[in-house]
Amino acid sequence: MGEYSKALSSYERSLEIRKIALPPNHPDFAQSYNNIALVYSHMGEYSKALSSLERSLEIQKIALPPNHPDFAQSYNNIASVYSHMGEYSKALSSLERSLEIYKIAFPPNHPSLATSYNNIAMVYDNMGEYSKALSSLERSLEIRKIALPPNHPSLATSYNNIASV
């Protein structure tokens, strides 16, 4: 609804309750900081978003086993903020880290890998590196063709993104 101050207030209240009810560094704290970061990102307050995402990542490093898929999602979220800021090299670095975690955590044709390749391609596209973008999009499409049914909407997205580049 675009009522970011209300969303932020509710997420902060949720975090305060979790601080009372849960042990320190419980994984739910990471989710709270992630949610707060997403609101800040929507508000265009990117430094606050990054700060919350870094806090989320710190908690995950304590609470979760190495290479847990939640790390990959956190790096995706960090990359998204960097991309909004126009800091594409930092976004790309975070997305590549995310992809490496997904490669360890999931089988080689898991849809999350396709999404990662797609996200990397979008950053390359924003950087004007179209051949790299196209290569990543083609890899994403290959995975989606294997992992998804033939009429899945994500396949349409892949073809659309390839055409756009």
N, CA, C and O of each residue as an XYZ file, in Angstrom:
660
protein
N       0.820     -1.204      0.000
C       0.000      0.000      0.000
C       0.867      1.273      0.000
O       0.357      2.383     -0.152
N       2.175      1.089      0.172
C       3.063      2.239      0.178
C       3.114      2.979      1.518
O       3.660      4.079      1.597
N       2.556      2.389      2.553
C       2.579      3.021      3.881
C       3.794      2.516      4.646
O       3.689      1.728      5.586
N       4.951      3.002      4.205
C       6.219      2.468      4.690
C       6.460      2.754      6.164
O       7.027      1.916      6.864
N       6.048      3.910      6.646
C       6.284      4.213      8.059
C       5.492      3.258      8.957
O       5.969      2.857     10.018
N       4.287      2.899      8.527
C       3.490      1.927      9.297
C       4.123      0.536      9.235
O       4.175     -0.175     10.239
N       4.599      0.158      8.061
C       5.260     -1.142      7.921
C       6.505     -1.192      8.796
O       6.742     -2.172      9.501
N       7.292     -0.130      8.742
C       8.515     -0.065      9.529
C       8.212     -0.157     11.019
O       8.902     -0.862     11.756
N       7.192      0.547     11.455
C       6.789      0.515     12.863
C       6.391     -0.904     13.294
O       6.764     -1.361     14.375
N       5.639     -1.582     12.446
C       5.215     -2.947     12.778
C       6.397     -3.914     12.801
O       6.488     -4.763     13.688
N       7.298     -3.789     11.833
C       8.479     -4.657     11.818
C       9.375     -4.390     13.027
O       9.940     -5.321     13.601
N       9.502     -3.130     13.409
C      10.319     -2.801     14.576
C       9.677     -3.317     15.861
O      10.372     -3.757     16.777
N       8.353     -3.262     15.923
C       7.642     -3.818     17.098
C       7.850     -5.328     17.150
O       8.090     -5.888     18.219
N       7.758     -5.982     16.003
C       8.008     -7.421     15.928
C       9.419     -7.753     16.425
O       9.613     -8.715     17.169
N      10.387     -6.956     16.011
C      11.772     -7.177     16.439
C      11.909     -7.023     17.947
O      12.597     -7.815     18.592
N      11.260     -6.010     18.511
C      11.333     -5.802     19.964
C      10.746     -6.989     20.723
O      11.301     -7.404     21.740
N       9.648     -7.531     20.251
C       9.045     -8.712     20.893
C       9.983     -9.906     20.778
O      10.162    -10.653     21.740
N      10.581    -10.086     19.604
C      11.518    -11.199     19.430
C      12.719    -11.065     20.361
O      13.226    -12.066     20.867
N      13.174     -9.839     20.588
C      14.310     -9.635     21.489
C      13.989    -10.092     22.903
O      14.876    -10.538     23.630
N      12.724     -9.983     23.296
C      12.295    -10.419     24.631
C      12.063    -11.931     24.655
O      12.428    -12.606     25.618
N      11.462    -12.450     23.602
C      10.991    -13.836     23.607
C      12.019    -14.869     23.149
O      11.910    -16.042     23.505
N      12.998    -14.456     22.379
C      13.919    -15.420     21.765
C      15.343    -15.246     22.273
O      15.721    -14.169     22.734
N      16.124    -16.310     22.185
C      17.536    -16.176     22.571
C      18.292    -15.282     21.575
O      17.872    -15.134     20.427
N      19.393    -14.697     22.014
C      20.167    -13.838     21.108
C      20.599    -14.595     19.850
O      20.893    -15.790     19.903
N      20.633    -13.906     18.752
C      21.064    -14.460     17.463
C      20.184    -15.591     16.941
O      20.641    -16.426     16.160
N      18.927    -15.619     17.368
C      17.966    -16.570     16.797
C      17.768    -16.201     15.323
O      17.765    -15.017     14.988
N      17.601    -17.194     14.432
C      17.432    -16.888     13.000
C      16.268    -15.949     12.683
O      16.299    -15.257     11.665
N      15.253    -15.914     13.531
C      14.127    -15.007     13.293
C      14.552    -13.540     13.330
O      13.922    -12.693     12.696
N      15.620    -13.239     14.074
C      16.128    -11.872     14.082
C      16.623    -11.469     12.698
O      16.415    -10.342     12.249
N      17.276    -12.404     12.042
C      17.771    -12.122     10.688
C      16.610    -11.769      9.771
O      16.711    -10.852      8.956
N      15.511    -12.496      9.906
C      14.329    -12.199      9.089
C      13.770    -10.816      9.409
O      13.358    -10.081      8.511
N      13.758    -10.470     10.687
C      13.268     -9.141     11.077
C      14.111     -8.040     10.443
O      13.572     -7.093      9.869
N      15.432     -8.163     10.548
C      16.309     -7.136      9.974
C      16.180     -7.099      8.449
O      16.260     -6.033      7.839
N      15.983     -8.258      7.847
C      15.770     -8.312      6.403
C      14.491     -7.565      6.019
O      14.487     -6.785      5.066
N      13.419     -7.802      6.754
C      12.150     -7.126      6.467
C      12.271     -5.612      6.627
O      11.758     -4.852      5.807
N      12.941     -5.188      7.669
C      13.161     -3.761      7.897
C      13.960     -3.172      6.735
O      13.664     -2.077      6.255
N      14.962     -3.904      6.295
C      15.796     -3.443      5.178
C      14.985     -3.278      3.904
O      15.190     -2.319      3.160
N      14.081     -4.187      3.647
C      13.281     -4.091      2.433
C      12.394     -2.846      2.442
O      12.181     -2.219      1.405
N      11.885     -2.499      3.610
C      11.089     -1.272      3.707
C      11.976     -0.055      3.440
O      11.605      0.837      2.677
N      13.146     -0.027      4.075
C      14.072      1.088      3.828
C      14.431      1.188      2.348
O      14.535      2.286      1.801
N      14.616      0.058      1.716
C      14.943      0.063      0.288
C      13.807      0.665     -0.526
O      14.046      1.472     -1.424
N      12.585      0.283     -0.221
C      11.426      0.846     -0.921
C      11.307      2.350     -0.690
O      10.796      3.079     -1.541
N      11.779      2.802      0.457
C      11.737      4.224      0.789
C      12.889      5.001      0.145
O      12.930      6.230      0.201
N      13.825      4.265     -0.465
C      14.992      4.911     -1.058
C      16.080      5.237     -0.052
O      17.020      5.965     -0.369
N      15.963      4.708      1.153
C      16.969      4.928      2.197
C      17.943      3.741      2.180
O      17.902      2.858      3.037
N      18.810      3.763      1.177
C      19.637      2.602      0.885
C      20.709      2.333      1.928
O      21.030      1.171      2.177
N      21.266      3.350      2.537
C      22.292      3.098      3.553
C      21.681      2.400      4.771
O      22.303      1.517      5.363
N      20.465      2.799      5.141
C      19.776      2.119      6.240
C      19.411      0.688      5.848
O      19.484     -0.224      6.671
N      19.021      0.497      4.594
C      18.703     -0.850      4.114
C      19.941     -1.740      4.192
O      19.872     -2.868      4.680
N      21.070     -1.228      3.709
C      22.304     -2.026      3.750
C      22.716     -2.350      5.177
O      23.165     -3.460      5.460
N      22.565     -1.389      6.070
C      22.907     -1.618      7.472
C      22.061     -2.751      8.065
O      22.586     -3.616      8.767
N      20.776     -2.746      7.790
C      19.890     -3.809      8.290
C      20.217     -5.157      7.650
O      20.181     -6.195      8.312
N      20.536     -5.128      6.354
C      20.877     -6.382      5.672
C      22.191     -6.947      6.198
O      22.328     -8.162      6.336
N      23.145     -6.090      6.488
C      24.411     -6.566      7.062
C      24.185     -7.167      8.443
O      24.795     -8.178      8.791
N      23.319     -6.554      9.221
C      22.991     -7.095     10.550
C      22.328     -8.460     10.404
O      22.637     -9.385     11.155
N      21.424     -8.588      9.446
C      20.773     -9.861      9.176
C      21.816    -10.931      8.827
O      21.754    -12.060      9.314
N      22.756    -10.559      7.991
C      23.796    -11.497      7.565
C      24.684    -11.917      8.737
O      25.059    -13.084      8.845
N      25.015    -10.980      9.604
C      25.818    -11.299     10.794
C      25.116    -12.350     11.653
O      25.749    -13.291     12.133
N      23.830    -12.189     11.840
C      23.064    -13.148     12.650
C      23.032    -14.504     11.954
O      23.204    -15.539     12.597
N      22.813    -14.501     10.651
C      22.794    -15.768      9.915
C      24.118    -16.514     10.054
O      24.131    -17.739     10.177
N      25.224    -15.787     10.034
C      26.539    -16.426     10.153
C      26.698    -17.133     11.489
O      27.421    -18.124     11.587
N      26.028    -16.630     12.513
C      26.079    -17.250     13.834
C      25.047    -18.386     13.945
O      25.336    -19.442     14.507
N      23.865    -18.160     13.412
C      22.728    -19.059     13.658
C      22.593    -20.208     12.664
O      21.974    -21.222     12.985
N      23.156    -20.072     11.472
C      22.921    -21.064     10.421
C      24.213    -21.768     10.016
O      25.306    -21.232     10.194
N      24.075    -22.977      9.468
C      25.280    -23.658      8.975
C      25.834    -22.944      7.733
O      25.100    -22.245      7.034
N      27.134    -23.127      7.465
C      27.718    -22.486      6.273
C      26.987    -22.928      5.005
O      26.524    -24.064      4.904
N      26.896    -22.038      4.068
C      26.261    -22.295      2.772
C      24.774    -22.630      2.857
O      24.233    -23.272      1.957
N      24.119    -22.208      3.916
C      22.660    -22.339      4.002
C      22.051    -21.436      2.926
O      22.541    -20.328      2.705
N      20.989    -21.894      2.254
C      20.383    -21.083      1.192
C      19.933    -19.689      1.624
O      19.855    -18.788      0.789
N      19.638    -19.492      2.905
C      19.252    -18.157      3.369
C      20.367    -17.138      3.146
O      20.096    -15.956      2.934
N      21.630    -17.595      3.195
C      22.740    -16.681      2.906
C      22.641    -16.161      1.474
O      22.848    -14.976      1.208
N      22.325    -17.064      0.570
C      22.219    -16.674     -0.835
C      21.138    -15.617     -1.015
O      21.329    -14.649     -1.750
N      20.017    -15.798     -0.355
C      18.942    -14.807     -0.451
C      19.380    -13.475      0.138
O      19.041    -12.416     -0.390
N      20.126    -13.524      1.224
C      20.631    -12.279      1.821
C      21.553    -11.539      0.852
O      21.457    -10.321      0.704
N      22.438    -12.276      0.198
C      23.324    -11.635     -0.777
C      22.541    -11.090     -1.965
O      22.898    -10.053     -2.523
N      21.475    -11.787     -2.353
C      20.591    -11.252     -3.401
C      19.972     -9.925     -2.968
O      19.907     -8.979     -3.753
N      19.523     -9.861     -1.724
C      18.899     -8.636     -1.229
C      19.908     -7.495     -1.162
O      19.585     -6.356     -1.499
N      21.124     -7.798     -0.730
C      22.182     -6.783     -0.698
C      22.462     -6.295     -2.114
O      22.613     -5.096     -2.348
N      22.530     -7.230     -3.050
C      22.779     -6.868     -4.455
C      21.681     -5.964     -4.992
O      21.956     -5.023     -5.736
N      20.456     -6.243     -4.621
C      19.339     -5.426     -5.079
C      19.494     -3.977     -4.632
O      19.246     -3.054     -5.408
N      19.901     -3.778     -3.391
C      20.090     -2.418     -2.883
C      21.239     -1.741     -3.633
O      21.114     -0.593     -4.059
N      22.350     -2.451     -3.793
C      23.473     -1.872     -4.538
C      23.065     -1.514     -5.962
O      23.475     -0.483     -6.494
N      22.263     -2.362     -6.564
C      21.806     -2.094     -7.927
C      20.960     -0.825     -7.978
O      21.118     -0.005     -8.882
N      20.065     -0.664     -7.009
C      19.252      0.559     -6.935
C      20.117      1.799     -6.752
O      19.764      2.888     -7.204
N      21.249      1.621     -6.086
C      22.171      2.725     -5.843
C      23.064      2.999     -7.057
O      23.798      3.987     -7.085
N      22.994      2.111     -8.062
C      23.855      2.254     -9.231
C      25.262      1.733     -9.006
O      26.151      1.987     -9.818
N      25.477      1.011     -7.921
C      26.790      0.434     -7.615
C      26.811     -1.004     -8.135
O      26.728     -1.966     -7.372
N      26.924     -1.114     -9.453
C      26.740     -2.401    -10.119
C      27.848     -3.402     -9.831
O      27.580     -4.602     -9.765
N      29.065     -2.952     -9.659
C      30.134     -3.909     -9.372
C      29.926     -4.563     -8.008
O      30.202     -5.751     -7.842
N      29.441     -3.796     -7.032
C      29.133     -4.373     -5.719
C      27.926     -5.302     -5.812
O      27.889     -6.350     -5.167
N      26.953     -4.917     -6.608
C      25.784     -5.778     -6.809
C      26.207     -7.100     -7.435
O      25.776     -8.171     -7.007
N      27.048     -7.008     -8.444
C      27.514     -8.209     -9.139
C      28.292     -9.124     -8.201
O      28.121    -10.342     -8.238
N      29.130     -8.553     -7.376
C      29.897     -9.336     -6.417
C      28.972    -10.090     -5.456
O      29.197    -11.266     -5.172
N      27.948     -9.422     -4.964
C      26.991    -10.075     -4.060
C      26.211    -11.171     -4.774
O      25.965    -12.234     -4.204
N      25.823    -10.916     -6.019
C      25.076    -11.926     -6.778
C      25.939    -13.145     -7.089
O      25.446    -14.273     -7.070
N      27.199    -12.931     -7.369
C      28.090    -14.063     -7.636
C      28.299    -14.899     -6.374
O      28.401    -16.124     -6.438
N      28.360    -14.225     -5.236
C      28.471    -14.947     -3.969
C      27.204    -15.771     -3.717
O      27.271    -16.914     -3.267
N      26.072    -15.179     -4.011
C      24.795    -15.879     -3.873
C      24.762    -17.122     -4.757
O      24.368    -18.200     -4.312
N      25.176    -16.964     -5.997
C      25.187    -18.085     -6.935
C      26.075    -19.212     -6.429
O      25.697    -20.381     -6.510
N      27.243    -18.876     -5.912
C      28.146    -19.914     -5.406
C      27.516    -20.698     -4.257
O      27.703    -21.911     -4.156
N      26.781    -20.020     -3.404
C      26.097    -20.708     -2.298
C      25.010    -21.617     -2.841
O      24.880    -22.760     -2.403
N      24.226    -21.118     -3.793
C      23.187    -21.961     -4.391
C      23.773    -23.184     -5.071
O      23.182    -24.263     -5.020
N      24.927    -23.033     -5.705
C      25.573    -24.174     -6.372
C      25.946    -25.266     -5.381
O      25.922    -26.451     -5.713
N      26.291    -24.862     -4.165
C      26.635    -25.831     -3.118
C      25.372    -26.416     -2.490
O      25.312    -27.612     -2.206
N      24.376    -25.578     -2.278
C      23.189    -25.977     -1.523
C      22.169    -26.764     -2.335
O      21.409    -27.552     -1.772
N      22.139    -26.561     -3.653
C      21.089    -27.144     -4.484
C      21.673    -27.968     -5.629
O      22.844    -27.822     -5.977
N      20.842    -28.837     -6.209
C      21.284    -29.573     -7.399
C      21.519    -28.604     -8.572
O      21.017    -27.480     -8.556
N      22.284    -29.040     -9.591
C      22.714    -28.112    -10.650
C      21.603    -27.485    -11.485
O      21.826    -26.452    -12.116
N      20.434    -28.073    -11.505
C      19.352    -27.503    -12.311
C      18.201    -26.992    -11.455
O      17.048    -27.003    -11.886
N      18.509    -26.553    -10.264
C      17.487    -26.000     -9.370
C      17.061    -24.619     -9.886
O      17.903    -23.841    -10.332
N      15.767    -24.315     -9.828
C      15.291    -23.007    -10.313
C      15.956    -21.797     -9.652
O      16.047    -20.736    -10.270
N      16.415    -21.936     -8.423
C      17.088    -20.803     -7.771
C      18.379    -20.419     -8.490
O      18.756    -19.247     -8.507
N      19.051    -21.393     -9.080
C      20.239    -21.076     -9.863
C      19.859    -20.292    -11.112
O      20.561    -19.360    -11.504
N      18.757    -20.667    -11.728
C      18.280    -19.935    -12.903
C      17.973    -18.488    -12.536
O      18.314    -17.565    -13.276
N      17.336    -18.299    -11.401
C      17.031    -16.945    -10.941
C      18.320    -16.164    -10.693
O      18.404    -14.980    -11.019
N      19.316    -16.822    -10.122
C      20.595    -16.152     -9.882
C      21.249    -15.704    -11.184
O      21.720    -14.572    -11.294
N      21.273    -16.598    -12.168
C      21.846    -16.220    -13.465
C      21.059    -15.060    -14.088
O      21.641    -14.163    -14.699
N      19.750    -15.086    -13.930
C      18.913    -14.003    -14.441
C      19.267    -12.677    -13.749
O      19.402    -11.646    -14.408
N      19.415    -12.711    -12.423
C      19.738    -11.499    -11.678
C      21.105    -10.945    -12.076
O      21.278     -9.735    -12.218
N      22.065    -11.838    -12.254
C      23.399    -11.421    -12.703
C      23.294    -10.765    -14.079
O      23.930     -9.743    -14.337
N      22.497    -11.354    -14.949
C      22.320    -10.801    -16.295
C      21.738     -9.395    -16.247
O      22.153     -8.528    -17.017
N      20.787     -9.160    -15.355
C      20.175     -7.840    -15.279
C      21.192     -6.774    -14.862
O      21.132     -5.636    -15.326
N      22.117     -7.148    -13.991
C      23.157     -6.194    -13.595
C      24.096     -5.940    -14.772
O      24.446     -4.795    -15.055
N      24.504     -7.008    -15.455
C      25.345     -6.817    -16.644
C      24.639     -5.930    -17.667
O      25.269     -5.083    -18.299
N      23.347     -6.124    -17.826
C      22.572     -5.299    -18.755
C      22.643     -3.825    -18.335
O      22.863     -2.950    -19.172
N      22.459     -3.560    -17.053
C      22.543     -2.189    -16.547
C      23.933     -1.586    -16.730
O      24.083     -0.371    -16.856
N      24.948     -2.453    -16.742
C      26.326     -2.000    -16.931
C      26.673     -1.816    -18.411
O      27.746     -1.313    -18.746
N      25.753     -2.230    -19.295
C      26.020     -2.147    -20.727
C      26.873     -3.281    -21.246
O      27.368     -3.213    -22.371
N      27.056     -4.321    -20.454
C      27.843     -5.494    -20.861
C      26.874     -6.558    -21.376
O      26.569     -7.539    -20.697
N      26.408     -6.328    -22.591
C      25.300     -7.104    -23.141
C      25.666     -8.545    -23.461
O      24.826     -9.431    -23.304
N      26.873     -8.807    -23.899
C      27.236    -10.198    -24.207
C      27.280    -11.033    -22.934
O      26.882    -12.198    -22.940
N      27.764    -10.440    -21.837
C      27.763    -11.152    -20.551
C      26.330    -11.340    -20.051
O      25.988    -12.386    -19.499
N      25.512    -10.335    -20.248
C      24.102    -10.449    -19.851
C      23.431    -11.575    -20.627
O      22.719    -12.398    -20.053
N      23.660    -11.602    -21.917
C      23.049    -12.626    -22.760
C      23.511    -14.021    -22.365
O      22.707    -14.952    -22.320
N      24.783    -14.172    -22.083
C      25.320    -15.464    -21.669
C      24.650    -15.952    -20.379
O      24.280    -17.120    -20.270
N      24.500    -15.057    -19.415
C      23.844    -15.430    -18.154
C      22.369    -15.762    -18.367
O      21.836    -16.687    -17.753
N      21.723    -15.005    -19.234
C      20.307    -15.282    -19.520
C      20.132    -16.628    -20.223
O      19.175    -17.354    -19.948
N      21.037    -16.956    -21.112
C      20.955    -18.255    -21.791
C      21.167    -19.399    -20.818
O      20.520    -20.440    -20.932
N      22.078    -19.214    -19.850
C      22.291    -20.250    -18.827
C      21.029    -20.386    -17.969
O      20.621    -21.497    -17.627
N      20.422    -19.262    -17.629
C      19.183    -19.286    -16.861
C      18.100    -20.050    -17.616
O      17.400    -20.882    -17.040
N      17.972    -19.763    -18.897
C      16.967    -20.446    -19.716
C      17.229    -21.945    -19.787
O      16.292    -22.739    -19.689
N      18.490    -22.346    -19.957
C      18.825    -23.778    -20.001
C      18.335    -24.488    -18.740
O      17.733    -25.559    -18.815
N      18.596    -23.890    -17.603
C      18.176    -24.496    -16.334
C      16.654    -24.548    -16.245
O      16.086    -25.567    -15.851
N      16.009    -23.474    -16.603
C      14.545    -23.438    -16.521
C      13.906    -24.450    -17.453
O      12.879    -25.033    -17.105
N      14.478    -24.677    -18.619
C      13.932    -25.682    -19.547
C      13.967    -27.074    -18.933
O      13.088    -27.896    -19.195
N      14.985    -27.337    -18.116
C      15.115    -28.643    -17.470
C      14.242    -28.735    -16.225
O      13.611    -29.762    -15.972
N      14.211    -27.656    -15.450
C      13.596    -27.699    -14.125
C      12.093    -27.432    -14.113
O      11.399    -27.813    -13.170
N      11.594    -26.781    -15.155
C      10.202    -26.324    -15.119
C       9.374    -26.945    -16.238
O       9.924    -27.387    -17.247
N       8.056    -26.978    -16.063
C       7.188    -27.456    -17.141
C       7.268    -26.508    -18.351
O       7.607    -25.335    -18.194
N       6.957    -27.013    -19.552
C       7.174    -26.227    -20.773
C       6.399    -24.917    -20.879
O       6.809    -24.024    -21.620
N       5.306    -24.784    -20.167
C       4.524    -23.540    -20.256
C       4.623    -22.687    -18.993
O       3.753    -21.860    -18.723
N       5.685    -22.896    -18.229
C       5.856    -22.135    -16.988
C       6.140    -20.661    -17.300
O       6.911    -20.362    -18.212
N       5.525    -19.741    -16.553
C       5.737    -18.304    -16.807
C       7.200    -17.861    -16.731
O       7.586    -16.900    -17.396
N       8.016    -18.548    -15.930
C       9.427    -18.164    -15.840
C      10.161    -18.376    -17.156
O      11.136    -17.683    -17.446
N       9.694    -19.332    -17.953
C      10.285    -19.513    -19.284
C       9.968    -18.300    -20.164
O      10.822    -17.830    -20.916
N       8.757    -17.809    -20.064
C       8.385    -16.607    -20.811
C       9.249    -15.432    -20.374
O       9.691    -14.639    -21.205
N       9.487    -15.320    -19.082
C      10.355    -14.253    -18.566
C      11.760    -14.376    -19.160
O      12.364    -13.379    -19.553
N      12.269    -15.600    -19.222
C      13.604    -15.804    -19.794
C      13.662    -15.343    -21.247
O      14.571    -14.610    -21.636
N      12.704    -15.768    -22.033
C      12.693    -15.369    -23.447
C      12.532    -13.850    -23.593
O      13.142    -13.232    -24.465
N      11.716    -13.272    -22.741
C      11.516    -11.822    -22.763
C      12.812    -11.082    -22.444
O      13.169    -10.111    -23.113
N      13.516    -11.558    -21.402
C      14.761    -10.903    -21.009
C      15.840    -11.049    -22.076
O      16.616    -10.125    -22.320
N      15.881    -12.216    -22.705
C      16.840    -12.420    -23.796
C      16.529    -11.441    -24.935
O      17.437    -10.812    -25.479
N      15.283    -11.317    -25.283
C      14.893    -10.396    -26.349
C      15.225     -8.955    -25.977
O      15.668     -8.179    -26.824
N      15.016     -8.603    -24.736
C      15.279     -7.246    -24.276
C      16.756     -6.885    -24.407
O      17.101     -5.777    -24.818
N      17.620     -7.830    -24.054
C      19.068     -7.588    -24.160
C      19.457     -7.530    -25.638
O      20.629     -7.336    -25.960
